[in-house]
Amino acid sequence: MRISEGVEMLQLTARAFNQDITLNPTLVWNNEEAILIDTGMPGQTNQLKEALNELNMSIEQLKVILLTHQDLDHI
């Protein structure tokens, strides 16, 4: 979901606590590099790569990962 030019809220799905949940890492980028704010849960790397691919980006373009707090979805 596009927030503004160069800011995208990603949507990753997971099963946690016996229910389906959606996690929303946020991507801030320009043509050269990207910053990922929060990451999703362990095991969601492929979903993250797919979400980046939909934006014509690769995981190699991530230069900074910013974790806003310590929690299960930020490991």
Contact map, one row per residue, 1 for C-alpha under 8 A:
111000011110000000000000000000000000000000000000000000000000000000000000000
111110111000000000000000000000000000000000000000000000000000000000000000000
111110111000000000000000000000000000000000000000000000000000000000000000000
011111110000000000000000000000000000000000000000000000000000000000000000000
011111100000000000000000000000000000000000000000000000000000000000000000000
000111110000000000000000001111000000000000000000000000000000000000000000000
011111111000000000000000011110000000000000000000000000000000000000000000000
111101111100000000000000011100000000000000000000000000000000000000000000000
111000111110000000000001111000000000000000000000000000000000000000000000000
100000011111000000000011111000000000000000000000001000000000000000000000000
100000001111100000000111100000000000000000000000001000000000000000000000000
000000000111110000000111100000000000000100010011000000000000000000000000000
000000000011111000011110000000000000000000000000000000000000000000000000000
000000000001111100011110000000000000000010010000000000000000000000000000000
000000000000111111111000000000000000000000000000000000000000000000000000000
000000000000011111111000000000000000000000000000000000000000000000000000000
000000000000001111100000000000000000000000000000000000000000000000000000000
000000000000001111110000000000000000000000000000000000000000000000000000000
000000000000001111111000000000000000000000000000000000000000000000000000000
000000000000111101111100000000000000000000000000000000000000000000000000000
000000000000111100111110000000000000000000000000000000000000000000000000000
000000000011110000011111000000000000000000000000000000000000000000000000000
000000000111110000001111100000000000000100000000000000000000000000000000100
000000001111000000000111110000000000000100000000000000000000000000000000000
000000001111000000000011111000000001111100000000000000000000000000000000000
000000111100000000000001111100000001110000000000000000000000000000000000000
000001111100000000000000111110000111100000000000000000000000000000000000000
000001110000000000000000011111000111100000000000000000000000000000000000000
000001100000000000000000001111111110000000000000000000000000000000000000000
000001000000000000000000000111111100000000000000000000000000000000000000000
000000000000000000000000000011111000000000000000000000000000000000000000000
000000000000000000000000000011111100000000000000000000000000100000000000000
000000000000000000000000000011111110000000000000000000000000111000000000000
000000000000000000000000001111011111000000000000000000000000111100000000000
000000000000000000000000001110001111100000000000000000000000011111000000000
000000000000000000000000111100000111111000000000000000000000010111000000000
000000000000000000000000111100000011111000000000000000000000000011110000000
000000000000000000000000110000000001111100000000000000000000000011110000110
000000000000000000000000100000000001111110000000000000000000000010100000111
000000000001000000000011100000000000011111010001000000000000000000000000111
000000000000010000000000000000000000001111110000000000000000000000000001111
000000000000000000000000000000000000000111111000000000000000000000000000101
000000000000000000000000000000000000000011111100000000000000000000000000000
000000000001010000000000000000000000000111111111000000000000000000000000000
000000000000000000000000000000000000000001111111100000000000000000000000000
000000000000000000000000000000000000000000111111110000000000000000000000000
000000000001000000000000000000000000000000011111111000000000000000000000000
000000000001000000000000000000000000000100011111111100000000000000000000000
000000000000000000000000000000000000000000001111111110000110000000000000000
000000000000000000000000000000000000000000000111111111000000000000000000000
000000000110000000000000000000000000000000000011111111100000000000000000000
000000000000000000000000000000000000000000000001111111111110000000000000000
000000000000000000000000000000000000000000000000111111111100000000000000000
000000000000000000000000000000000000000000000000011111111000000000000000000
000000000000000000000000000000000000000000000000001111111000000000000000000
000000000000000000000000000000000000000000000000000111111100000000000000000
000000000000000000000000000000000000000000000000000111111110100000000000000
000000000000000000000000000000000000000000000000100110011111110000000000000
000000000000000000000000000000000000000000000000100100001111110000000000000
000000000000000000000000000000000000000000000000000000000111111000000000000
000000000000000000000000000000011100000000000000000000001111111000000000000
000000000000000000000000000000001111000000000000000000000111111110000000000
000000000000000000000000000000001110000000000000000000000001111110000000000
000000000000000000000000000000000111000000000000000000000000011111000000000
000000000000000000000000000000000011111000000000000000000000011111100000000
000000000000000000000000000000000011110000000000000000000000000111110000000
000000000000000000000000000000000000111000000000000000000000000011111100010
000000000000000000000000000000000000110000000000000000000000000001111100000
000000000000000000000000000000000000000000000000000000000000000000111110010
000000000000000000000000000000000000000000000000000000000000000000111111011
000000000000000000000000000000000000000000000000000000000000000000001111111
000000000000000000000000000000000000000010000000000000000000000000000111111
000000000000000000000010000000000000011111000000000000000000000000000011111
000000000000000000000000000000000000011110000000000000000000000000101111111
000000000000000000000000000000000000001111000000000000000000000000000111111
